[in-house]
């Protein structure tokens, strides 16, 4: 575990620089950092769900800073309105006309903090932005900056004051991940070391301008053999036929699995996808898109079932 270095080592690849820098702030969670980075390299949006206090917001800040992107945080609350996100037109007396004032959605990275504390009406304000990279406000469509990512955090649905995300909203997130508690050693370093906010304030971008777009292009060019596509289709077909699920994975979910596996292979330094790449991203991509037929089935159970049910070709 990388705990002692203060700056990323020279000579590392861009991806390795980001992972190392993030691992110095988010301790003991390199697998989750890699999944989050794979999600962004695959042009996807990320949902981080866990209890308060385990580093969800910090991880979002680390990703935005290390990628060198313009960043806006939106704190979702129950009284928030869609206009608070998208923007509003205000009458200006000098010009005798209305002028549109863009909301915080007009940034490259949006941290939608505690997104499920807002009402479904407000949550829906993100749908067009996440899918089309544009927003329509007061009859006019406006493009969002590129690249554009939404990193949302949410508390477990059983906590007080939360509104479950509708399935259409969940499906817009390429991945959903959890952080969990740190292990004993990471927590000891956290308790005895420098405050994470101070480390975050000193974090410099790990990518030069244009490198992120180049990395995203490289991820799209990672080779996927026909046998790997057979494997992905077998997984998708299993979810559609299995009595364990009320509904299976959609074609969009299958595409998300391929794109994520490509990005994971790139992070691992390979130019082709292997079955282990698919397995690494499968729980994060698939579980939040599946509705189990049995209420007692947990997300961990679903992930384990998918990994065990379909043999590697």
N, C-alpha and C positions, 0 to 999 in steps of 0.2 A: 504494500500500500504506500502511495506516494504522499508522505506527510512532511518531509523536511525541506524540500526545495522551495525556494521563495519565488522563483521565476521559471518559466518553461525553459528547458535546456535547448541550446542552439543546435541546429542540425536536425531536429525532429521534423517529421512531416507536419503539415498544417493540422491534420486531424489529431495526431499525437500531442501537439502543443495544446489544443483545446482540452483534450481529456486530462492531461497532466495539470493544467492550470485549474480546471474545475475540481479535480480530485484533492487539491490542496485546501479547498474551501468546503466542499461537500465531502466529508470524510467517510471512507469505507463504502462508497456507493458507486464504484466505477462502472458496474454493469448497468445501473440506471442512467448514468451519465452517457454511456455509449448508446443506449436505446433512445434517449432524448435527442442526441446528436443525429442518429440515423433517421429519426422522424423528420428533422428539419432538412437534412440532406436529400430526403425523398420528397421535398416540397409539401410536407404535411403539417398539420396542426397537432399540438400535444395537449393532453389532459392529464394532470397529476392529481390523483385522489389519495388522501390520507388524513389522519387526525391532525389537528393544529400542532405546530411546534416541531415538526420533523424536518423542515427545510424545503418545503415546496416552493415558497416564494423566493427563497435564496437561490435555488437551482434556476429558476426562471431569470433572475437578475444575472447570474453567472453566464448563462447561455447568451443573453443579449449583449453583455459587455464583451465576452470573449470573441463573439462574431463581429464586433465592431458596428452594430446596427443601431439606428435610431429607435428609442425605446419609450413606451408610455405604459404606465400602470393605471388600471381602472379598478377601483375597489367597488365590487358589486354589493348593493344593499337592497332591502325589500322595497324602498321608496324610490328607487332609480327608474328613470323613464328612458325610452329609446333615444330621445333627443340628447340626453346626457352623454350618449356614446357617439352618435352620428354627427351631431351638430345642429345648429338652428339658425334661421334667418332673423336678423334684427333690423328694425326700421332705423335708418339714419337720416336725421333731419337735414343735414347739410346737402345730401345728394337727393333727398326726397325719394328714396328707394330702399328696398330691403337688401341687405348684404349677408351672404352666408358665412357663418363662423364655424369652421370645421371643428368637429369633436376630437377626442383623443384617439379615435379609431384610425386617424390618418398618420400612422407611424409604421415603421417596418416590423417592429416586434411589439405585440400587445400582450401585456400580462393581465388577463381577466381573473383577478384575484377573488376567490370564493364565489365563483360564477353561479353556483346553485343557491345563493342567498337572494338572488333577484327573482322576480316573477317570470313566468314563461313568456309573457309579452316582451319584457326587456331582453331576456335571453335570445329571443328570435331576431333581435336587431343584429346579431352576429352572423346569421345564416348566410345572407347574400355576400357579406364581406369574406367569409371563409371559403365559400364555394366559387365566387366569381371575381374576387379581389376588386370589388367595387361596391359602392353603396348608393342607394337611391333615396334621396331626401327631398321632400317638397317638390316632387315631380321631376327632379333632375338627377341624372346618374353621374357619379364622380368616381374616377379611378383612384385606387389606393396605391401607395408607393410599392415598388418591387425591390427586393423580395418582401413578402408579407407573411408573417407568421402570427398565429394566436397560440399563446401558451396559457392555458387556463388551469386554475387550481380549484378543487372543490373538497368540501368536508364530507365525510360519510353521510349518506342520506338519512340515517337514523338519528342524526343530531338535530337539535331544536333549531327551527328557523330556516330550514332548507326546502327548496322546491326541486324535485327530481328533473333532470334534463330529459326532454322528450327524445325518443329514438332517432328522429330526424336530426336533432342537434348532436347527439352522441356519434352518429355516423359521419359527421363532418370532421371528427378528430381521427387522424390516421392511427394514433396510438393512445392508449391509456395506461399509465404506469403508477406504481406505488413506490414510496421510499422506504417505509418501515423504520423501526428503531435502529440506531447504530449499534454495532457490536461493542463489546466491553472496551477493547483497546481504542477504537475510534472515539468513543464517548469520553474516555479518560483524557485523550489529547484535546478534545473539544472543551472539557472543563478546565484544563490547566493551560491552554494555549491562548493565542490572540483572538479577540472577538471577531466573529465572522464578518460583521459589518465593516470593521476596519480593513480586513483582508479584501473584501469586495470593493471597497473604495479605491484600493491600490491596484486593482486588476486592470491591466492594459489589454487592448484587442490583440488577439492571437492571429488574426488574418489581415492581410493587406487588402485594400479596396479591389474588388473583382475576384478575389480568391474564393469566396463563398459560391458565386455563380459558377466558377470553374469546377469546384468540387461537386456541385449539383449536376453539372453536365457530365462529369466523370462517372458519377453514380448511375446515371441513365445509360451509360455505355458499357456497364459491367455485363458480361455475357451470361445469359440464362439458357442452359441446354434444354432440349425438348423433354428429356427425362425429368428435369426439375419442374417444368410446367405440368407434366403428368402428375407429379407429387402434389403440387398445389391444387390441381383440379380434384385429385382424390380426397384431399382434406376438405375442400369445399363441398364436394358431393356427399361426403360422410355426414356433415352437419345438416344437409338437406334431407337425408334419409333416416337419420338416427332418431329414435323415439325420445332421446334425452333432450331434444330441443324443440321448442314450439315453432321456430322458423330458423332456416339455415342462413349461411353467409351469402351475400349478394355478389354479383359480378364486380361491383365497386370494391367490396372487401377483398376479393381475389386479386384485383389490381393493386390494392394497398399492400397485400402480402408480398407480391413480386417486387414492388418498388422498395419496400422496406428491406427485403432480403438483399437487394442490390446495394443499398446504402450500407448495410451491415458488412457485406463482403468488402466494400471499399474501406471501411474503417479497419477491418482486419488485414488490409493490405493485399487483397486478392483481386484479380480481374475477371473472375467468374464466380457464380453462385454455387455453393455446395449445399447439400441437405441440412447441414448444421446451421447454416445461415437462416434458412426458413424456420427451423425449430427455435432459434434464438429470438426471433421477432414474433413468432406465432401468438403467444399469449397476449402480448401487448396490442397486437393488431386485431385479434379475433374475439377475445372474451367479451369486450364491451358491446360487441355487435350481436351477440347471441343471447336469446332469451330461453333459459332452461325450462324444461317441462316440470321439473320438481323444484319447489321453493328451497328445499334443503341443500341444493347444490351450490357450493361457493365458487368464487372466481378461480381459486386455486384448483378446485376439483375439475372445473371446466378445462383449464389449461393442461392439467395432467392427462385428462381424458383425450384431448385432441392429439397430444404428443404420443400417446400410447396406442391409439386406435388405428392409425394409418401407418403401415410399415414404410420405411425408407426404401425407395426403388433400388 
